[in-house]
Amino acid sequence: MAQLPNIPSPCIGICALDPATGRCSGCMRTTGEIAEWGGATNERRYEIVQLLRERRIAAGRVSDSDLRPRRRRRGGTASGT
């Protein structure tokens, strides 16, 4: 896998666990994903972000970017901008 750029936390500052789902009502991460984030590799962070995208779509909380197909860069390293 090509090197991924640093992936920022998906936290949006609305930190409250939903007792029904066990997920944060703001970012939709589980407590395990929240705890894991700080020490996670960018590859793992990418996996979590993709799970969050699927959860937002399933919950009807989508943006235009959630509905666009994702393209992965091939070969080489990603340049930071």
DSSP file (Angstrom, degrees, kcal/mol; ACC not computed):
  #  RESIDUE AA STRUCTURE BP1 BP2  ACC     N-H-->O    O-->H-N    N-H-->O    O-->H-N    TCO  KAPPA ALPHA  PHI   PSI    X-CA   Y-CA   Z-CA
    1    1 A M              0   0    0      0, 0.0     3,-0.1     0, 0.0    73,-0.1   0.000 360.0 360.0 360.0 137.4    0.0    0.0    0.0
    2    2 A A        -     0   0    0     71,-0.4    75,-0.2     1,-0.1     2,-0.1  -0.309 360.0 -87.0 -64.9 152.5    1.3    3.5   -0.8
    3    3 A Q        -     0   0    0     73,-0.5    75,-1.0     1,-0.1    -1,-0.1  -0.417  46.0-139.7 -63.8 132.8    2.1    5.7    2.1
    4    4 A L        -     0   0    0     -2,-0.1    38,-0.1    73,-0.1     3,-0.1  -0.661  16.0-112.8 -92.2 148.7   -0.9    7.6    3.3
    5    5 A P        -     0   0    0      0, 0.0     2,-0.1     0, 0.0    -1,-0.1  -0.318  54.6 -72.6 -69.0 164.7   -0.9   11.2    4.4
    6    6 A N        -     0   0    0      1,-0.1    36,-0.0    -2,-0.0     0, 0.0  -0.396  50.2-143.9 -59.5 131.8   -1.5   11.9    8.1
    7    7 A I        -     0   0    0     -3,-0.1    -1,-0.1    -2,-0.1    38,-0.0  -0.891  13.4-137.8-103.8 118.1   -5.2   11.3    8.7
    8    8 A P        -     0   0    0      0, 0.0    -1,-0.0     0, 0.0     0, 0.0  -0.280  33.1 -84.0 -73.0 160.5   -6.7   13.8   11.3
    9    9 A S        -     0   0    0      1,-0.1    36,-0.0     2,-0.0    29,-0.0  -0.332  27.8-139.0 -60.4 140.3   -9.1   12.7   14.0
   10   10 A P        +     0   0    0      0, 0.0    -1,-0.1     0, 0.0    19,-0.0   0.418  60.5 130.9 -81.5   3.3  -12.7   12.5   12.8
   11   11 A C        -     0   0    0      1,-0.1     4,-0.1     2,-0.1    -2,-0.0  -0.319  37.0-173.5 -58.2 133.8  -13.8   14.1   16.2
   12   12 A I        -     0   0    0      2,-0.1    -1,-0.1    -2,-0.0     3,-0.1   0.208  50.5-102.7-114.4  13.4  -16.2   17.0   15.6
   13   13 A G  S    S+     0   0    0      1,-0.1     2,-0.7     0, 0.0    -2,-0.1   0.585  92.8 111.8  80.0  10.6  -16.4   18.1   19.2
   14   14 A I        +     0   0    0      2,-0.0     2,-1.0    10,-0.0    12,-0.7  -0.784  46.1 177.9-112.4  84.1  -19.8   16.6   20.0
   15   15 A C        +     0   0    0     -2,-0.7     2,-0.3    11,-0.1     9,-0.0  -0.754  22.3 125.6-100.9  97.0  -18.6   13.9   22.4
   16   16 A A        -     0   0    0     -2,-1.0     9,-3.5     2,-0.0     2,-0.4  -0.942  52.1-129.4-150.8 125.3  -21.5   11.9   23.8
   17   17 A L  E     -A   24   0A   0     -2,-0.3     7,-0.2     7,-0.3    13,-0.1  -0.606  17.4-135.4 -79.1 132.0  -21.9    8.2   23.7
   18   18 A D  E  >> -A   23   0A   0      5,-3.3     4,-3.3    -2,-0.4     5,-0.6  -0.774   9.8-151.7 -83.2 115.9  -25.2    6.9   22.4
   19   19 A P  T  45S+     0   0    0      0, 0.0    -1,-0.2     0, 0.0    -2,-0.0   0.797  92.2  56.5 -62.7 -26.8  -26.3    4.1   24.8
   20   20 A A  T  45S+     0   0    0      1,-0.1    -3,-0.0     3,-0.1    -2,-0.0   0.884 124.0  20.2 -71.7 -38.2  -28.2    2.3   22.1
   21   21 A T  T  45S-     0   0    0     -3,-0.4    -1,-0.1     2,-0.2     3,-0.1   0.669  92.3-130.0-105.6 -20.7  -25.3    2.0   19.7
   22   22 A G  T  <5S+     0   0    0     -4,-3.3     9,-0.8     1,-0.3     2,-0.3   0.665  71.1 117.7  75.6  16.0  -22.3    2.4   22.0
   23   23 A R  E   <S-AB  18  30A   0     -5,-0.6    -5,-3.3     7,-0.2    -1,-0.3  -0.800  76.8 -96.0-115.1 156.9  -20.9    5.0   19.5
   24   24 A C  E  >  -A   17   0A   0      5,-2.8     4,-1.3    -2,-0.3    -7,-0.3  -0.519  27.6-142.0 -66.6 133.0  -20.1    8.6   19.8
   25   25 A S  T  4 S+     0   0    0     -9,-3.5    -1,-0.1    -2,-0.2   -10,-0.1   0.686  96.6  47.2 -73.7 -15.7  -23.1   10.6   18.5
   26   26 A G  T  4 S+     0   0    0    -12,-0.7   -11,-0.1   -10,-0.3    -1,-0.1   0.947 130.1  12.1 -85.2 -64.6  -20.7   13.2   17.0
   27   27 A C  T  4 S-     0   0    0    -13,-0.3    -2,-0.1     2,-0.1   -12,-0.1   0.614  91.5-130.2 -94.1 -13.3  -18.1   11.2   15.1
   28   28 A M     <  +     0   0    0     -4,-1.3     2,-0.2     1,-0.3    -3,-0.1   0.608  57.2 141.7  73.9  14.9  -19.8    7.8   15.2
   29   29 A R        -     0   0    0     -6,-0.1    -5,-2.8     1,-0.1    -1,-0.3  -0.561  51.6-120.0 -82.3 153.0  -16.7    5.9   16.5
   30   30 A T  B  >  -B   23   0A   0     -7,-0.2     4,-2.3    -2,-0.2    -7,-0.2  -0.409  31.0-105.6 -78.2 165.7  -16.9    3.2   19.0
   31   31 A T  H  > S+     0   0    0     -9,-0.8     4,-2.5     1,-0.2     5,-0.2   0.873 123.6  54.2 -61.9 -35.0  -15.1    3.6   22.3
   32   32 A G  H  > S+     0   0    0      2,-0.2     4,-2.1     1,-0.2    -1,-0.2   0.904 108.5  47.4 -64.0 -42.0  -12.5    1.1   21.1
   33   33 A E  H  > S+     0   0    0      2,-0.2     4,-1.5     1,-0.2    -2,-0.2   0.874 112.0  50.7 -67.5 -37.2  -11.9    3.1   17.9
   34   34 A I  H  X S+     0   0    0     -4,-2.3     4,-0.5     2,-0.2     3,-0.2   0.940 113.2  45.0 -64.3 -46.8  -11.6    6.3   19.9
   35   35 A A  H  < S+     0   0    0     -4,-2.5     4,-0.3     1,-0.2     3,-0.3   0.853 115.1  48.7 -64.7 -35.7   -9.1    4.7   22.3
   36   36 A E  H >X S+     0   0    0     -4,-2.1     3,-1.0    -5,-0.2     4,-0.7   0.773  90.7  83.0 -74.2 -28.3   -7.2    3.2   19.5
   37   37 A W  H >< S+     0   0    0     -4,-1.5     3,-1.3     1,-0.3    -1,-0.2   0.840  83.2  56.0 -52.0 -49.3   -6.9    6.3   17.3
   38   38 A G  T 3< S+     0   0    0     -4,-0.5    -1,-0.3    -3,-0.3    -2,-0.1   0.825 118.5  32.4 -57.5 -36.2   -3.9    8.0   19.0
   39   39 A G  T <4 S+     0   0    0     -3,-1.0    -1,-0.3    -4,-0.3    -2,-0.2   0.356  94.8 117.0-102.5   4.9   -1.6    5.0   18.5
   40   40 A A    <<  -     0   0    0     -3,-1.3     2,-0.1    -4,-0.7    -3,-0.0  -0.431  65.1-119.1 -77.8 146.9   -3.1    3.7   15.2
   41   41 A T     >  -     0   0    0     -2,-0.1     4,-2.6     1,-0.1     5,-0.2  -0.338  31.1-107.4 -71.1 163.1   -1.1    3.6   12.0
   42   42 A N  H  > S+     0   0    0      1,-0.2     4,-2.3     2,-0.2     5,-0.1   0.839 122.0  57.3 -62.6 -31.2   -2.4    5.7    9.0
   43   43 A E  H  > S+     0   0    0      2,-0.2     4,-1.8     1,-0.2    -1,-0.2   0.925 109.6  43.6 -64.3 -43.4   -3.5    2.5    7.4
   44   44 A R  H  > S+     0   0    0      2,-0.2     4,-2.4     1,-0.2    -2,-0.2   0.898 112.0  53.2 -68.5 -40.0   -5.7    1.6   10.4
   45   45 A R  H  X S+     0   0    0     -4,-2.6     4,-2.7     1,-0.2    -2,-0.2   0.905 107.2  52.5 -60.2 -40.5   -7.0    5.2   10.6
   46   46 A Y  H  X S+     0   0    0     -4,-2.3     4,-2.1     2,-0.2    -1,-0.2   0.914 108.2  50.9 -60.3 -43.3   -8.0    4.9    7.0
   47   47 A E  H  X S+     0   0    0     -4,-1.8     4,-2.0     2,-0.2    -2,-0.2   0.920 111.2  48.0 -60.3 -44.2   -9.9    1.7    7.8
   48   48 A I  H  X S+     0   0    0     -4,-2.4     4,-2.5     1,-0.2    -2,-0.2   0.927 109.7  52.2 -63.7 -44.4  -11.7    3.4   10.6
   49   49 A V  H  X S+     0   0    0     -4,-2.7     4,-2.1     1,-0.2    -1,-0.2   0.876 108.8  51.0 -59.9 -38.2  -12.6    6.4    8.5
   50   50 A Q  H  X S+     0   0    0     -4,-2.1     4,-2.0     2,-0.2    -1,-0.2   0.892 109.2  50.5 -67.0 -38.8  -14.0    4.1    5.8
   51   51 A L  H  X S+     0   0    0     -4,-2.0     4,-2.3     1,-0.2    -2,-0.2   0.905 109.5  51.5 -62.6 -40.8  -16.2    2.4    8.5
   52   52 A L  H  X S+     0   0    0     -4,-2.5     4,-2.8     1,-0.2    -2,-0.2   0.891 106.8  53.5 -64.0 -39.3  -17.4    5.8    9.7
   53   53 A R  H  X S+     0   0    0     -4,-2.1     4,-2.3     1,-0.2    -1,-0.2   0.924 109.6  48.0 -59.8 -45.1  -18.3    6.7    6.1
   54   54 A E  H  X S+     0   0    0     -4,-2.0     4,-2.4     1,-0.2    -2,-0.2   0.897 112.0  50.0 -62.9 -40.4  -20.4    3.5    5.9
   55   55 A R  H  X S+     0   0    0     -4,-2.3     4,-2.0     2,-0.2     6,-0.2   0.906 110.0  50.0 -65.9 -41.7  -22.1    4.3    9.2
   56   56 A R  H  X>S+     0   0    0     -4,-2.8     5,-2.8     2,-0.2     4,-0.6   0.926 111.9  48.1 -62.3 -43.8  -22.9    7.8    8.2
   57   57 A I  H ><5S+     0   0    0     -4,-2.3     3,-1.0     1,-0.2    -2,-0.2   0.928 112.1  49.0 -62.0 -45.3  -24.5    6.6    4.9
   58   58 A A  H 3<5S+     0   0    0     -4,-2.4    -1,-0.2     1,-0.3    -2,-0.2   0.831 114.0  46.7 -63.7 -32.0  -26.5    3.9    6.8
   59   59 A A  H 3<5S-     0   0    0     -4,-2.0    -1,-0.3    -5,-0.2    -2,-0.2   0.487 114.3-116.3 -88.7  -3.4  -27.7    6.6    9.3
   60   60 A G  T <<5S+     0   0    0     -3,-1.0     2,-0.7    -4,-0.6    -3,-0.2   0.714  77.9 127.0  75.9  20.1  -28.6    9.0    6.6
   61   61 A R      < +     0   0    0     -5,-2.8     2,-0.3    -6,-0.2    -1,-0.1  -0.624  38.2 144.7-107.4  70.2  -25.9   11.5    7.8
   62   62 A V        -     0   0    0     -2,-0.7     2,-0.3    -5,-0.1    -9,-0.0  -0.739  36.1-159.7-114.8 156.2  -24.1   12.1    4.5
   63   63 A S    >>  -     0   0    0     -2,-0.3     4,-1.0     1,-0.0     3,-0.5  -0.733  44.0 -96.5-117.1 173.3  -22.4   14.8    2.7
   64   64 A D  H >> S+     0   0    0     -2,-0.3     4,-0.8     1,-0.2     3,-0.6   0.889 125.1  55.8 -57.5 -38.7  -21.6   15.1   -1.0
   65   65 A S  H 34 S+     0   0    0      1,-0.2     3,-0.4     2,-0.2    -1,-0.2   0.816 100.3  59.0 -67.6 -28.6  -18.1   13.7   -0.3
   66   66 A D  H <4 S+     0   0    0     -3,-0.5    -1,-0.2     1,-0.2    -2,-0.2   0.820 106.5  48.6 -65.8 -29.4  -19.5   10.6    1.4
   67   67 A L  H << S+     0   0    0     -4,-1.0    -1,-0.2    -3,-0.6    -2,-0.2   0.606  91.1  93.7 -90.4 -11.9  -21.4    9.7   -1.8
   68   68 A R  S  < S-     0   0    0     -4,-0.8     2,-0.1    -3,-0.4    -3,-0.0  -0.582  85.3-107.6 -78.5 142.6  -18.4   10.1   -4.2
   69   69 A P        -     0   0    0      0, 0.0     2,-0.4     0, 0.0    -1,-0.1  -0.406  34.5-121.2 -65.4 146.4  -16.4    7.0   -5.0
   70   70 A R        -     0   0    0     -4,-0.1     2,-0.5    -2,-0.1    -4,-0.0  -0.721  20.6-155.1 -91.1 138.5  -13.0    6.9   -3.4
   71   71 A R        -     0   0    0     -2,-0.4     2,-0.4     0, 0.0     0, 0.0  -0.952   6.3-147.6-113.2 133.5   -9.9    6.7   -5.5
   72   72 A R        -     0   0    0     -2,-0.5     2,-0.2     1,-0.0    -2,-0.0  -0.801  21.4-117.3 -97.3 138.9   -6.7    5.2   -4.1
   73   73 A R        -     0   0    0     -2,-0.4     2,-0.5   -71,-0.1   -71,-0.4  -0.500  28.5-137.1 -71.7 143.8   -3.4    6.5   -5.4
   74   74 A R        -     0   0    0     -2,-0.2     3,-0.1   -73,-0.1    -1,-0.0  -0.892  55.0 -20.8-108.9 133.2   -1.3    3.9   -7.1
   75   75 A G  S    S+     0   0    0     -2,-0.5   -73,-0.1     1,-0.1     0, 0.0   0.289 101.2  48.4  62.8 166.8    2.4    3.4   -6.5
   76   76 A G  S    S-     0   0    0    -74,-0.1   -73,-0.5     2,-0.0     2,-0.3  -0.040  94.1 -62.9  63.8-168.0    4.9    6.0   -5.2
   77   77 A T        -     0   0    0    -75,-0.2     2,-0.3    -3,-0.1   -73,-0.1  -0.856  47.1-108.2-116.1 152.7    4.2    8.0   -2.1
   78   78 A A        -     0   0    0    -75,-1.0     2,-0.4    -2,-0.3    -2,-0.0  -0.594  31.7-134.8 -78.2 137.0    1.5   10.5   -1.4
   79   79 A S        -     0   0    0     -2,-0.3     2,-0.2   -74,-0.1    -1,-0.0  -0.744  18.0-121.9 -93.3 141.7    2.7   14.1   -1.3
   80   80 A G              0   0    0     -2,-0.4    -1,-0.0     1,-0.1     0, 0.0  -0.574 360.0 360.0 -81.2 142.4    1.5   16.4    1.5
   81   81 A T              0   0    0     -2,-0.2    -1,-0.1     0, 0.0    -2,-0.0   0.346 360.0 360.0-125.2 360.0   -0.3   19.5    0.7
